[in-house]
């Protein structure tokens, strides 16, 4: 009986760990990509509407900042939202085959800054 009880507890532990892993990744499941990392912070791009997206950051409160960059691939012109004071940036236009977005993240406690890849 001891072996059966040990197996039950082991299976329960595995199931609980799986649920934690799934819930932790659910926040970024809808992400468009462009992940950026710095210290304790993780930023990525989320859809706002069919033609707009915004930057989002996960990490300790008051430690992580996010900035969303936009480039026009035909003219080379760039704009950005500036470092957000919260977990989201203002939305920027994209998804037209011309504009690309990239998210930057800053961990103000470690001084680290990361930049994500450019996405359409």
ZADREN-910684 format. One line per 4 residues: number of its first residue (from 1); for each residue x, y negated, z negated of N, C-alpha, C. Coordinates in Angstrom, 3 decimals. Example, Ala and Ser with C-alpha at 12.3 -4.5 7.8 and 13.67 -1.06 7.14 Angstrom:
BEGIN
1) 13.190 5.690 -7.800 12.300 4.500 -7.800 13.200 3.300 -7.800; 12.850 2.250 -7.080 13.670 1.060 -7.140 12.900 -0.030 -7.870
// end
This chain:
BEGIN
1) 0.804 1.196 0.000 0.000 0.000 0.000 0.849 -1.262 0.000; 2.013 -1.210 -0.625 2.872 -2.378 -0.681 3.285 -2.827 0.718; 3.586 -1.900 1.599 4.001 -2.239 2.963 2.846 -2.905 3.698; 1.634 -2.390 3.532 0.462 -2.984 4.181 0.236 -4.415 3.720
5) 0.400 -4.667 2.419 0.218 -6.016 1.876 1.301 -6.949 2.408; 2.526 -6.474 2.486 3.630 -7.288 3.007 3.375 -7.658 4.459; 2.893 -6.714 5.239 2.601 -6.989 6.648 1.475 -8.019 6.752; 0.422 -7.911 5.916 -0.670 -8.878 5.939 -0.157 -10.287 5.644
9) 0.690 -10.415 4.619 1.227 -11.732 4.273 2.130 -12.273 5.375; 2.904 -11.402 5.991 3.781 -11.827 7.085 2.949 -12.323 8.266; 1.905 -11.598 8.602 1.042 -12.006 9.720 0.341 -13.329 9.407; -0.095 -13.508 8.167 -0.743 -14.763 7.777 0.249 -15.920 7.894
13) 1.495 -15.688 7.500 2.522 -16.726 7.613 2.802 -17.097 9.056; 2.864 -16.108 9.925 3.097 -16.357 11.348 1.935 -17.149 11.942; 0.713 -16.779 11.594 -0.462 -17.488 12.102 -0.468 -18.935 11.631; -0.146 -19.173 10.371 -0.114 -20.540 9.839 0.958 -21.364 10.536
17) 2.127 -20.789 10.757 3.212 -21.503 11.448 2.812 -21.840 12.876; 2.103 -20.946 13.524 1.650 -21.199 14.894 0.679 -22.367 14.943; -0.233 -22.450 13.981 -1.190 -23.549 13.942 -0.490 -24.886 13.739; 0.526 -24.918 12.879 1.278 -26.147 12.655 1.975 -26.565 13.938
21) 2.587 -25.632 14.652 3.286 -25.952 15.896 2.317 -26.473 16.945; 1.140 -25.889 17.043 0.155 -26.327 18.028 -0.348 -27.724 17.683; -0.647 -27.997 16.410 -1.164 -29.313 16.059 -0.092 -30.384 16.216; 1.162 -30.080 16.006 2.239 -31.055 16.162 2.434 -31.420 17.623
25) 2.216 -30.485 18.528 2.420 -30.775 19.947 1.159 -31.304 20.609; 0.026 -31.254 19.943 -1.229 -31.696 20.548 -1.207 -33.185 20.867; -0.538 -33.984 20.051 -0.504 -35.430 20.271 0.147 -35.779 21.592; 1.182 -35.052 21.978 1.869 -35.382 23.216 1.407 -34.504 24.381
29) 0.393 -33.668 24.170 -0.081 -32.773 25.232 -0.627 -33.547 26.424; -1.249 -34.700 26.182 -1.806 -35.508 27.262 -0.770 -36.454 27.864; 0.445 -36.379 27.388 1.507 -37.282 27.827 1.775 -37.160 29.321; 2.097 -38.290 29.942 2.508 -38.298 31.343 3.994 -37.994 31.470
33) 4.697 -37.927 30.354 6.132 -37.627 30.359 6.952 -38.841 30.005; 8.187 -38.866 30.489 9.081 -39.976 30.212 9.556 -40.021 28.777; 9.629 -38.876 28.113 9.977 -38.824 26.697 11.314 -39.507 26.402; 11.342 -40.240 25.289 12.553 -40.894 24.809 12.686 -40.604 23.314
37) 13.918 -40.413 22.865 14.188 -40.092 21.473 15.254 -41.018 20.908; 15.080 -41.411 19.654 16.078 -42.205 18.933 15.884 -41.953 17.445; 16.888 -41.409 16.801 16.785 -41.137 15.365 15.580 -40.289 15.036; 14.697 -40.824 14.204 13.484 -40.110 13.784 12.275 -40.429 14.654
41) 12.484 -41.043 15.805 11.388 -41.535 16.630 11.305 -40.816 17.975; 10.098 -40.624 18.450 9.827 -39.992 19.743 8.765 -40.824 20.447; 9.090 -41.332 21.623 8.141 -42.129 22.397 7.847 -41.442 23.717; 6.654 -41.690 24.248 6.247 -41.117 25.519 5.142 -41.973 26.107
45) 4.760 -41.678 27.344 3.775 -42.466 28.066 2.451 -41.712 28.096; 1.386 -42.417 27.745 0.037 -41.837 27.738 -0.846 -42.558 28.746; -1.794 -41.834 29.352 -2.715 -42.491 30.294 -3.681 -43.405 29.555; -3.944 -44.556 30.152 -4.935 -45.499 29.624 -6.192 -45.444 30.485
49) -5.973 -45.395 31.801 -7.048 -45.238 32.780 -6.406 -44.630 34.025; -7.143 -44.565 35.118 -6.609 -43.954 36.334 -5.373 -44.684 36.857; -5.296 -45.988 36.654 -4.201 -46.777 37.219 -3.302 -47.432 36.173; -3.559 -47.213 34.893 -2.775 -47.837 33.826 -2.315 -46.787 32.816
53) -1.206 -47.077 32.167 -0.695 -46.212 31.105 -0.035 -47.094 30.048; 0.192 -46.525 28.874 0.822 -47.276 27.793 1.856 -46.412 27.086; 2.762 -47.071 26.382 3.768 -46.366 25.597 3.246 -46.082 24.205; 3.625 -44.936 23.668 3.215 -44.525 22.324 4.443 -43.973 21.600
57) 4.532 -44.197 20.310 5.664 -43.698 19.528 5.171 -42.921 18.316; 5.831 -41.795 18.044 5.602 -41.004 16.839 6.837 -41.127 15.966; 6.624 -41.255 14.682 7.743 -41.322 13.748 7.313 -42.034 12.479; 8.245 -42.201 11.551 7.915 -42.848 10.284 7.393 -44.276 10.482
61) 6.385 -44.634 9.716 5.792 -45.977 9.804 6.851 -47.038 9.531; 6.777 -48.130 10.249 7.674 -49.284 10.116 9.130 -48.971 10.443; 9.397 -47.822 11.047 10.765 -47.473 11.427 10.934 -47.437 12.943; 9.871 -47.120 13.670 9.961 -46.893 15.112 9.293 -48.013 15.897
65) 9.955 -48.454 16.954 9.416 -49.462 17.869 9.414 -48.876 19.274; 8.463 -49.286 20.108 8.352 -48.780 21.476 8.193 -49.960 22.435; 8.788 -49.851 23.618 8.730 -50.877 24.661 8.482 -50.162 25.988; 7.484 -50.609 26.745 7.146 -49.985 28.031 7.657 -50.862 29.171
69) 8.446 -50.268 30.059 9.024 -50.956 31.213 8.299 -50.532 32.482; 8.149 -51.481 33.405 7.526 -51.226 34.698 8.457 -51.771 35.779; 8.649 -50.995 36.852 9.448 -51.455 37.988 8.639 -51.275 39.265; 8.742 -52.265 40.151 8.159 -52.170 41.483 9.258 -51.604 42.368
73) 9.073 -50.394 42.884 10.130 -49.721 43.652 10.371 -50.370 45.009; 9.471 -51.222 45.482 9.664 -51.895 46.774 10.433 -53.202 46.629; 10.179 -53.930 45.544 10.839 -55.224 45.367 11.959 -55.184 44.327; 11.935 -54.180 43.453 12.917 -54.104 42.372 12.547 -54.947 41.170
77) 11.420 -55.666 41.251 10.986 -56.502 40.133 10.632 -55.660 38.916; 11.002 -56.149 37.726 10.744 -55.416 36.482 10.027 -56.307 35.477; 9.150 -55.686 34.693 8.506 -56.342 33.563 8.514 -55.363 32.405; 8.263 -55.863 31.209 8.118 -54.968 30.060 7.229 -55.619 29.019
81) 6.709 -54.798 28.134 5.741 -55.252 27.137 6.404 -55.916 25.944; 7.683 -55.669 25.732 8.348 -56.112 24.509 8.164 -55.066 23.423; 9.015 -55.099 22.427 8.942 -54.104 21.345 7.634 -54.266 20.596; 6.882 -53.191 20.485 5.580 -53.243 19.818 5.747 -53.298 18.314
85) 4.775 -53.913 17.665 4.757 -53.925 16.215 3.965 -52.758 15.657; 3.380 -51.952 16.547 2.584 -50.802 16.132 3.028 -49.560 16.884; 2.148 -48.599 16.995 2.503 -47.335 17.639 2.246 -47.333 19.136; 1.544 -48.356 19.670 1.223 -48.408 21.101 1.649 -49.739 21.711
89) 1.946 -49.704 23.013 2.224 -50.928 23.754 0.967 -51.352 24.503; 1.015 -52.508 25.123 -0.029 -52.899 26.061 0.077 -51.997 27.279; -1.020 -51.739 27.987 -0.946 -50.911 29.192 -0.276 -51.654 30.351; 0.343 -50.893 31.229 0.970 -51.414 32.441 0.423 -50.647 33.643
93) 0.416 -51.304 34.796 -0.085 -50.741 36.047 0.895 -49.713 36.609; 0.377 -48.615 37.150 1.200 -47.586 37.796 0.282 -46.678 38.615; 0.770 -45.543 39.022 -0.003 -44.514 39.716 -0.452 -44.949 41.108; 0.347 -45.795 41.760 0.024 -46.234 43.111 1.128 -45.866 44.099
97) 2.123 -45.123 43.642 3.235 -44.744 44.504 4.274 -45.832 44.647; 4.064 -46.981 44.026 5.005 -48.105 44.111 5.592 -48.438 42.740; 4.766 -48.455 41.712 5.218 -48.832 40.378 5.590 -47.598 39.551; 6.720 -47.681 38.874 7.156 -46.628 37.955 7.196 -47.197 36.543
101) 7.019 -46.314 35.567 7.063 -46.701 34.165 8.150 -45.912 33.438; 8.734 -46.554 32.435 9.698 -45.904 31.556 9.500 -46.473 30.153; 9.631 -45.629 29.166 9.438 -46.056 27.785 10.794 -46.082 27.078; 10.978 -47.101 26.243 12.171 -47.194 25.401 11.712 -47.079 23.956
105) 12.575 -46.514 23.121 12.237 -46.342 21.712 13.427 -46.775 20.860; 13.124 -47.353 19.709 14.157 -47.813 18.792 13.842 -47.341 17.385; 14.857 -46.803 16.715 14.758 -46.456 15.302 15.504 -47.554 14.558; 14.757 -48.456 13.916 15.396 -49.620 13.308 16.248 -49.262 12.093
109) 16.025 -48.095 11.484 16.836 -47.693 10.332 18.205 -47.160 10.737; 18.277 -46.500 11.893 19.563 -45.939 12.338 20.232 -46.811 13.388; 19.473 -47.743 13.983 20.021 -48.578 15.052 20.080 -47.877 16.394; 19.548 -46.673 16.489 19.582 -45.926 17.752 18.468 -46.391 18.681
113) 18.768 -46.383 19.992 17.794 -46.731 21.016 17.857 -45.650 22.097; 16.705 -45.237 22.595 16.637 -44.237 23.658 15.735 -44.719 24.783; 16.018 -44.255 25.983 15.223 -44.618 27.168 14.751 -43.347 27.853; 13.477 -43.293 28.202 12.918 -42.144 28.920 13.119 -42.256 30.413
117) 12.819 -41.196 31.115 12.937 -41.186 32.567 11.808 -42.025 33.181; 11.996 -42.435 34.439 10.996 -43.212 35.166 9.958 -42.258 35.759; 8.684 -42.602 35.595 7.597 -41.793 36.143 6.661 -42.672 36.962; 5.992 -42.090 37.964 4.995 -42.829 38.742 3.699 -42.862 38.003
// end
